[in-house]
Amino acid sequence: MTTPIRTTGQLGPVLRSLRKARGWSQAELGRRVGLSQERISAIESRPEKVNLDTLLTLAMALDAELSIGARVQAATAPASGEQW
């Protein structure tokens, strides 16, 4: 599953979904990466506060990867007088 993330608000639900897909509690994920359950909860609810190193550690534990690429344009600009 590939999920494009363009805002920090989209990151928390993706991390939560990956964790739940493995059947892990927040405490279990925390144990595997050396963080408390409270810290995992904070990351899932406020992912803008997570640093890149921690995010990569979580991704490795969840057997996920971080990928950055150029956005593919899905639509062209509207013609004169048209709206999106």
N, C-alpha and C positions, 0 to 999 in steps of 0.2 A: 504494500500500500504506500503510495506517495501522496503526501499532503502538502500543498504549497502553504507556507506561512508568511504572511506579509505584515502582520501586526503582533505585538507581544500578547495581546488578548487571545490570539489563536493558538499560541504555544502551550498554555496550560492544559486545555482540553485534549490536545494531541498527546502530551506526556501522560495524562491520566488514562487515556484510552490504551496506549501502549502498555502501561503498567497493568491495567485490568485484563488486557488480552493475555497476559502471562499468568493471571490469577494471583497476583501479588498485592498485598496490602501496602499502604504507605510505609509501615514499619519494616516490612520485608525488603522493599526497595532501598530504604534508608540503611538497613543492615548491610546490604550488598555493596553499597557505595560509601559507607562510613558517615552517613548523615542521620540525624534524628528524624523521627516520624513528623515532628513539628516542622522541621526544615523542608521536608518533602511536601507537606501540606502547603507551606508558604510558597514554594516554587510553583506548585500547581495552581494556586489561586492568584499569585502575583508574580508571574514569570519575568516581568521586566526587572526584577531584583536579582536575577540569577546571573552569575558571570559565565563567560564562555567556557572556562575550564570545567566548571561544574556541569554545565549543559552537555559538554562532550563526554564527561564521565557517566552521566545519566544515559545518554544515547548508547554508549558502549554496553552498559548493564542491560539495557532494554533491547539489545541487538538491533539498534536503529543507527542511522547515520544522518549527519548534517550535510546538506548539499546546497550550494549557492550557485545560481545561474541567472542569466538574463531572462526577463519575463518575455514570454511569447505573446505577441499581440493577437488577440482573438477577433478584433473588429477593426475596421478602418474608420477614419474620421468621417462623420456624416457629411453629406453634400450640403451645399448652401441651403438654408431654410429647413433642413431636417434636424431632428433631435435624436439623441442617443436612445 
